[in-house]
Amino acid sequence: MLEEGASGRRAAVEQVVAGLGGAVEAMYFAFGEHDFVCILDFPDPVSMAAVSLSVKASGALHTRATPLLTIDEIDEAARREVTFRPPGA
């Protein structure tokens, strides 16, 4: 970080993400448990999984992904019929 600066790290993240058809929506550096937070937009979950696997395998970073759903995706999920029986019912 001291050598290439925050903009160098962002460029590296953008290169990886763009290589799989994605985009960096936001990238923030932070104090505390997490050094930085990225909001990435990938065309599909498999692309995100590919990036995650590669980054973690390198040992350079420890990451955690939280999939975000759009309002339309939640509306679609709410319309789907789910057959479910609670335990004990």
Secondary structure, DSSP 8 states (H G I E B T S, - for coil): -TTTHHHHHHHHHHHHHHTTT-EEEEEEE-SSS-SEEEEEE-SSHHHHHHHHHHHHHHTS----------HHHHHHHHHS------TT-
